[in-house]
Amino acid sequence: NSNNSYKKTETSQLKPDDQTEHKVSTNESFFVESLESWRQQHNLPKLTLAGHSMGGYLSVAYAEKYPQHVERLILLSPVGVPQKSEEDDLKIQQRMDSMPVYVRMMVKTARYLFDKGITPGSFLRSLPNSKSKAMVDSYVLNRLPAIDCDNERTVLSEYLYQNSMMPGSGEYALEGILTSGAFARVPLVHRIPQLVNSDNGDGMEVHFIYGENDWMDYKGGLEVQRQCWKKRLEWKEMKEQKLQVTKQVKKQKLLADECSHDDASIKTTDSNNDILPPPPPKVFVHGVRNAGHLLMLDNYKEFNAAVIIAGGGEGKLPSGMPRPVEFVCSEMMAESDRSITSDSVGSYIRTFDRHVMSEKDAANFFRGGHGNRREQKEVIDKMDHSSEKQGDMVRAEEKKIVE
């Protein structure tokens, strides 16, 4: 049972037991404290953390422990975001049942080795050099077709091979943080909405960037966005209530001063004006075309644009540079349809030359090699047309400003 290390909470979410939480925390601390030591040595008060795969997961863990030092998070195809569900178990089993017997045996063996703490690197190091080198070469050739330069492919393969042959270190934390199915033992989907930064009045920015053919589930990013969106609406309502209380208190005090009357009830009212907590994170989800999990290698141009946008430099992107697609959850899209100028949505849906698509469009875009190519092409054509139209509008506005 994949949920043996979990217990039910009142909200029916699966909560890790104390032993699992301790195991995860211990493994995370190895990386978190190393990064914090590096930050101190370089005297950097604020960081924009960008992490790929496991690095994205650990960036969140760092932001949990040291939120005062994090300006924003850029999570590049991060592992460990979604909560594993019974539906996921069913899909995995159906996929396994459709595989040939020898493939099923290979998958089961890989999971067994992972659960025993045998990492991909340690497995390669146990093989003869010629065999392990051939496996890495095959991986680069088959998984990274975008790299069509023989010399570049050779250099990358050699880099990955030599890196795998080095004595193991951080790789041994994998089993302590993830399950053999690459689900986190303590998923980020429930942790990111709790991130706060008291120095940022608008909340910490968190950007998810996934590849079109990514095996990391984009729905995890959209679910985080949905949770944070709802929490931000609650926060905004609480802020408005506190403003009303503050106005009422000031009015009462003014009346008391005018009457030279010290009313004890006024002091009682003032004590209700608690300090407003920092707002929840502001979450964005981006998609990079023609890219998988290694999106920085599959489509470096659009990937670079995505990172620049996530880092706050969108206005500096040159005209004509390929840009990623941005997706928003259904709730945010519905709100934007009601009022595109709404303050609550305006900070998400910006005016730059980039298109914002719905959750339904995301279901088609992120289907990769397993999806319907015809539907996928229709979505991409729709996006390209939208991008061209928005680009014309931006250029028209720029022309007016110049004139």
C-alpha positions as CSV (number, residue, x, y, z in Angstrom):
1,N,0.0,0.0,0.0
2,S,1.5,3.3,-1.1
3,N,-0.2,5.2,1.7
4,N,1.2,3.1,4.6
5,S,3.2,6.1,5.8
6,Y,0.2,8.4,5.9
7,K,-2.7,9.1,8.2
8,K,-6.0,10.7,7.5
9,T,-6.8,14.3,8.7
10,E,-10.2,15.9,9.3
11,T,-10.0,17.4,5.9
12,S,-9.5,14.0,4.3
13,Q,-6.0,14.9,3.1
14,L,-3.3,12.4,3.6
15,K,-0.9,13.7,6.2
16,P,2.5,12.0,6.7
17,D,3.1,10.3,10.0
18,D,5.8,11.6,12.4
19,Q,8.4,9.1,11.3
20,T,8.0,10.1,7.6
21,E,8.1,13.8,8.5
22,H,11.3,13.3,10.4
23,K,12.9,11.3,7.6
24,V,12.0,13.9,5.0
25,S,13.0,16.8,7.2
26,T,16.4,15.3,7.9
27,N,17.1,14.7,4.2
28,E,15.9,18.2,3.3
29,S,18.1,19.9,5.9
30,F,21.2,18.5,4.3
31,F,20.6,20.7,1.2
32,V,18.7,23.6,2.9
33,E,21.5,24.3,5.4
34,S,24.2,24.0,2.8
35,L,22.4,26.6,0.7
36,E,21.9,28.9,3.7
37,S,25.6,28.6,4.6
38,W,26.5,29.5,1.0
39,R,24.2,32.5,1.1
40,Q,25.8,33.7,4.4
41,Q,29.3,33.4,2.9
42,H,28.3,35.5,-0.1
43,N,26.4,38.0,2.1
44,L,23.3,37.9,-0.1
45,P,20.2,39.3,1.8
46,K,17.7,38.2,-0.9
47,L,17.7,35.3,-3.4
48,T,15.7,34.5,-6.5
49,L,15.9,30.7,-6.3
50,A,15.5,28.7,-9.6
51,G,15.6,24.9,-9.3
52,H,15.1,22.1,-11.7
53,S,13.4,18.9,-10.8
54,M,14.7,17.9,-7.4
55,G,16.2,21.4,-7.2
56,G,12.8,22.9,-7.5
57,Y,11.5,20.8,-4.6
58,L,14.5,21.8,-2.4
59,S,14.0,25.5,-3.3
60,V,10.6,25.3,-1.7
61,A,12.1,23.6,1.4
62,Y,14.6,26.4,1.7
63,A,11.8,29.1,1.3
64,E,9.9,27.4,4.1
65,K,12.9,27.6,6.5
66,Y,14.2,31.0,5.4
67,P,11.4,33.0,3.8
68,Q,13.0,36.3,4.7
69,H,15.8,35.6,2.3
70,V,13.7,34.6,-0.7
71,E,12.4,37.1,-3.2
72,R,10.8,34.7,-5.6
73,L,10.8,31.0,-6.6
74,I,11.3,29.7,-10.1
75,L,10.4,26.0,-10.2
76,L,11.6,24.3,-13.4
77,S,9.6,21.1,-13.9
78,P,9.7,20.4,-10.2
79,V,9.3,17.0,-8.7
80,G,7.1,16.3,-5.7
81,V,4.3,18.8,-6.2
82,P,1.0,16.8,-6.5
83,Q,-0.6,14.6,-3.8
84,K,-0.8,11.0,-5.0
85,S,-4.4,9.9,-5.2
86,E,-6.2,6.6,-5.8
87,E,-6.8,7.7,-9.3
88,D,-3.1,8.0,-9.8
89,D,-2.6,4.5,-8.5
90,L,-5.2,3.2,-10.9
91,K,-3.6,5.0,-13.9
92,I,-0.2,3.6,-13.0
93,Q,-1.6,0.1,-12.7
94,Q,-3.4,0.4,-16.1
95,R,-0.2,1.6,-17.7
96,M,1.7,-1.3,-16.2
97,D,-0.9,-3.8,-17.4
98,S,-0.5,-2.5,-20.9
99,M,3.2,-3.0,-21.0
100,P,5.0,-6.1,-22.2
101,V,6.0,-8.6,-19.5
102,Y,9.7,-7.8,-19.8
103,V,9.1,-4.0,-19.4
104,R,6.9,-4.6,-16.3
105,M,9.7,-6.7,-14.8
106,M,12.2,-3.9,-15.5
107,V,9.9,-1.3,-13.9
108,K,9.3,-3.5,-10.8
109,T,13.0,-4.1,-10.5
110,A,13.8,-0.4,-10.7
111,R,11.2,0.4,-8.0
112,Y,12.6,-2.3,-5.8
113,L,16.1,-1.0,-6.2
114,F,15.0,2.6,-5.5
115,D,13.2,1.5,-2.3
116,K,16.4,-0.1,-1.2
117,G,18.3,3.1,-1.6
118,I,20.1,2.1,-4.8
119,T,20.2,5.3,-6.9
120,P,20.6,5.5,-10.7
121,G,24.2,6.7,-10.1
122,S,25.1,3.8,-7.8
123,F,23.6,1.4,-10.3
124,L,25.7,2.8,-13.2
125,R,28.8,2.7,-11.0
126,S,28.2,-1.0,-10.3
127,L,28.5,-1.8,-14.1
128,P,31.6,-2.2,-16.3
129,N,32.6,1.2,-17.6
130,S,31.8,0.4,-21.2
131,K,28.3,-0.7,-20.3
132,S,27.5,2.3,-18.1
133,K,28.9,4.7,-20.8
134,A,26.8,3.0,-23.4
135,M,23.7,3.5,-21.3
136,V,24.4,7.2,-20.8
137,D,25.1,7.6,-24.6
138,S,21.8,5.9,-25.4
139,Y,19.9,8.1,-22.9
140,V,21.2,11.3,-24.5
141,L,20.5,10.0,-28.1
142,N,17.0,8.9,-27.4
143,R,15.8,11.4,-24.8
144,L,17.3,14.6,-26.3
145,P,16.5,14.6,-30.0
146,A,16.7,18.4,-30.0
147,I,20.5,18.1,-29.6
148,D,21.4,17.3,-33.2
149,C,25.0,18.4,-33.1
150,D,27.3,15.4,-32.8
151,N,30.0,17.3,-30.9
152,E,27.5,18.8,-28.4
153,R,25.9,15.4,-27.9
154,T,29.3,13.8,-27.2
155,V,30.2,16.6,-24.7
156,L,26.9,16.3,-22.9
157,S,27.1,12.5,-22.7
158,E,30.6,12.7,-21.3
159,Y,29.5,15.3,-18.7
160,L,26.6,13.2,-17.5
161,Y,28.7,10.0,-17.4
162,Q,31.6,11.6,-15.4
163,N,29.1,13.1,-13.0
164,S,27.4,9.7,-12.4
165,M,30.8,8.1,-11.9
166,M,31.8,10.4,-9.0
167,P,31.3,9.2,-5.4
168,G,27.6,9.5,-4.4
169,S,26.5,12.2,-2.1
170,G,23.2,14.1,-2.3
171,E,21.7,11.3,-4.5
172,Y,21.3,9.2,-1.4
173,A,18.6,11.6,-0.1
174,L,16.3,10.7,-3.0
175,E,14.7,7.7,-1.3
176,G,14.2,9.7,1.9
177,I,12.2,12.4,0.1
178,L,10.5,10.6,-2.8
179,T,8.7,7.3,-3.3
180,S,9.7,5.0,-6.1
181,G,6.9,6.5,-8.3
182,A,8.6,10.0,-8.0
183,F,5.8,11.3,-5.7
184,A,6.9,13.3,-2.6
185,R,6.5,11.8,0.8
186,V,5.4,15.3,1.9
187,P,4.0,16.9,-1.3
188,L,4.6,20.5,-2.1
189,V,1.0,21.1,-3.1
190,H,0.1,21.7,0.6
191,R,3.3,23.5,1.5
192,I,3.7,26.2,-1.1
193,P,0.4,27.9,-0.1
194,Q,1.8,28.3,3.4
195,L,4.9,30.3,2.2
196,V,5.0,33.9,3.4
197,N,7.4,36.7,3.1
198,S,6.8,39.5,5.5
199,D,9.0,41.9,3.5
200,N,6.8,41.6,0.4
201,G,3.4,43.2,0.7
202,D,2.0,41.5,-2.3
203,G,3.2,37.9,-1.5
204,M,6.1,35.8,-2.7
205,E,6.0,35.1,-6.4
206,V,6.2,31.4,-7.4
207,H,6.6,30.4,-11.0
208,F,6.1,26.9,-12.4
209,I,7.7,26.2,-15.8
210,Y,6.9,22.9,-17.5
211,G,7.8,21.4,-20.9
212,E,5.1,20.6,-23.4
213,N,6.1,16.9,-23.2
214,D,7.0,16.9,-19.6
215,W,6.6,13.8,-17.5
216,M,6.2,16.0,-14.4
217,D,2.4,16.6,-13.9
218,Y,1.5,20.3,-14.7
219,K,-1.7,19.8,-12.8
220,G,0.3,20.0,-9.6
221,G,1.3,23.6,-10.5
222,L,-2.3,24.6,-11.4
223,E,-3.6,23.1,-8.1
224,V,-1.1,25.1,-6.1
225,Q,-2.2,28.2,-8.1
226,R,-5.8,27.4,-7.3
227,Q,-5.2,27.0,-3.5
228,C,-3.1,30.2,-3.3
229,W,-5.7,32.1,-5.4
230,K,-8.5,31.1,-2.9
231,K,-6.3,31.9,0.1
232,R,-5.4,35.3,-1.4
233,L,-9.1,36.1,-1.8
234,E,-9.7,35.2,1.8
235,W,-6.7,37.4,2.8
236,K,-8.0,40.3,0.7
237,E,-11.4,40.0,2.5
238,M,-9.7,39.9,5.9
239,K,-7.7,43.0,4.9
240,E,-10.8,44.9,4.0
241,Q,-12.5,43.9,7.2
242,K,-9.5,45.1,9.3
243,L,-9.5,48.4,7.3
244,Q,-13.1,48.9,8.3
245,V,-12.3,48.2,11.9
246,T,-9.4,50.6,11.8
247,K,-11.6,53.4,10.4
248,Q,-14.3,52.7,13.0
249,V,-11.7,52.9,15.8
250,K,-10.3,56.2,14.5
251,K,-13.8,57.6,14.3
252,Q,-14.6,56.6,17.8
253,K,-11.4,58.1,19.1
254,L,-12.1,61.3,17.3
255,L,-15.5,61.5,18.9
256,A,-14.0,60.7,22.3
257,D,-11.4,63.5,22.0
258,E,-14.0,66.0,21.0
259,C,-16.1,65.1,24.0
260,S,-13.0,64.9,26.2
261,H,-14.4,61.6,27.3
262,D,-12.3,58.5,27.9
263,D,-14.5,55.6,26.9
264,A,-13.1,52.2,28.0
265,S,-15.0,50.5,25.2
266,I,-12.9,52.3,22.6
267,K,-9.7,50.8,24.0
268,T,-11.3,47.4,23.8
269,T,-12.2,48.0,20.1
270,D,-8.6,49.0,19.4
271,S,-7.3,45.7,20.6
272,N,-9.2,43.9,17.9
273,N,-7.1,45.7,15.2
274,D,-4.4,42.9,14.9
275,I,-1.6,43.1,12.5
276,L,-2.5,41.7,9.1
277,P,-0.4,38.6,8.2
278,P,1.6,38.5,5.0
279,P,-0.4,37.5,1.9
280,P,-0.2,34.0,0.4
281,P,2.1,33.4,-2.6
282,K,1.2,34.6,-6.1
283,V,1.5,31.7,-8.5
284,F,2.1,31.5,-12.2
285,V,2.2,28.5,-14.5
286,H,4.2,28.6,-17.8
287,G,4.5,26.1,-20.6
288,V,7.5,25.7,-23.0
289,R,6.7,24.3,-26.4
290,N,8.6,21.3,-27.9
291,A,10.3,20.5,-24.6
292,G,10.2,17.7,-22.0
293,H,11.6,17.4,-18.5
294,L,15.0,18.7,-19.7
295,L,13.3,21.8,-21.1
296,M,16.5,23.9,-21.0
297,L,18.1,21.6,-23.5
298,D,15.0,20.8,-25.6
299,N,14.1,24.4,-26.3
300,Y,16.6,26.8,-24.8
301,K,15.2,29.9,-26.5
302,E,11.7,29.7,-25.1
303,F,13.1,28.3,-21.8
304,N,15.3,31.4,-21.5
305,A,12.4,33.7,-22.1
306,A,10.3,31.8,-19.5
307,V,13.1,32.3,-16.9
308,I,13.5,36.0,-17.7
309,I,9.7,36.5,-17.4
310,A,9.6,34.6,-14.1
311,G,12.6,36.7,-12.9
312,G,10.7,40.0,-13.5
313,G,12.4,41.0,-16.7
314,E,9.6,40.5,-19.2
315,G,9.7,44.1,-20.3
316,K,13.3,43.7,-21.4
317,L,12.6,40.8,-23.8
318,P,13.5,41.7,-27.4
319,S,10.6,41.8,-29.9
320,G,10.2,38.5,-31.8
321,M,11.8,36.4,-29.1
322,P,9.9,33.1,-28.6
323,R,7.8,33.2,-25.5
324,P,6.2,30.5,-23.3
325,V,2.5,30.1,-22.8
326,E,0.9,31.0,-19.5
327,F,-1.9,29.1,-18.0
328,V,-4.4,29.9,-15.2
329,C,-6.7,27.7,-13.3
330,S,-10.5,27.7,-14.1
331,E,-11.4,29.9,-11.1
332,M,-9.0,32.7,-12.2
333,M,-10.0,32.5,-15.8
334,A,-13.7,32.8,-14.8
335,E,-12.9,35.9,-12.7
336,S,-10.9,37.4,-15.6
337,D,-13.9,36.9,-17.9
338,R,-16.1,38.8,-15.5
339,S,-13.7,41.7,-15.1
340,I,-10.4,41.8,-16.9
341,T,-9.5,45.0,-15.0
342,S,-10.3,43.5,-11.6
343,D,-7.5,44.3,-9.1
344,S,-7.5,40.6,-7.9
345,V,-6.8,39.3,-11.4
346,G,-4.9,42.2,-12.9
347,S,-1.8,41.4,-11.0
348,Y,-1.8,37.9,-12.6
349,I,-3.0,38.6,-16.2
350,R,-0.6,41.2,-17.4
351,T,-0.4,43.5,-20.4
352,F,2.8,42.3,-22.0
353,D,3.0,40.4,-25.3
354,R,2.1,36.9,-24.0
355,H,-1.0,34.9,-24.1
356,V,-2.8,33.5,-21.0
357,M,-4.7,30.2,-21.6
358,S,-7.3,28.3,-19.7
359,E,-7.0,25.1,-17.7
360,K,-8.9,23.3,-20.5
361,D,-6.2,24.4,-23.0
362,A,-3.5,23.2,-20.6
363,A,-5.1,19.7,-20.7
364,N,-4.4,19.7,-24.5
365,F,-1.1,21.5,-24.5
366,F,0.6,19.2,-21.9
367,R,-0.3,15.9,-23.5
368,G,3.0,15.4,-25.2
369,G,3.7,12.1,-27.0
370,H,0.7,10.5,-25.4
371,G,-1.7,13.2,-26.6
372,N,-3.8,13.8,-29.6
373,R,-1.4,15.6,-32.0
374,R,-4.2,17.1,-34.0
375,E,-5.8,18.7,-31.0
376,Q,-2.5,19.8,-29.7
377,K,-1.7,21.5,-33.0
378,E,-5.0,23.3,-33.0
379,V,-4.3,24.7,-29.5
380,I,-0.8,25.8,-30.5
381,D,-2.2,27.5,-33.6
382,K,-4.7,29.2,-31.4
383,M,-1.9,30.4,-29.1
384,D,0.2,31.6,-32.0
385,H,-2.7,33.6,-33.5
386,S,-3.4,35.1,-30.1
387,S,0.3,35.9,-29.6
388,E,0.5,37.6,-33.1
389,K,-2.7,39.7,-32.3
390,Q,-1.4,40.8,-28.9
391,G,2.0,41.6,-30.4
392,D,0.3,43.9,-33.0
393,M,-1.6,45.6,-30.1
394,V,1.6,46.1,-28.1
395,R,3.5,47.5,-31.1
396,A,0.6,49.9,-31.9
397,E,0.7,51.2,-28.3
398,E,4.5,51.7,-28.5
399,K,4.0,53.6,-31.8
400,K,1.5,55.9,-30.1
401,I,3.9,56.6,-27.2
402,V,6.7,57.4,-29.6
403,E,4.5,59.8,-31.6
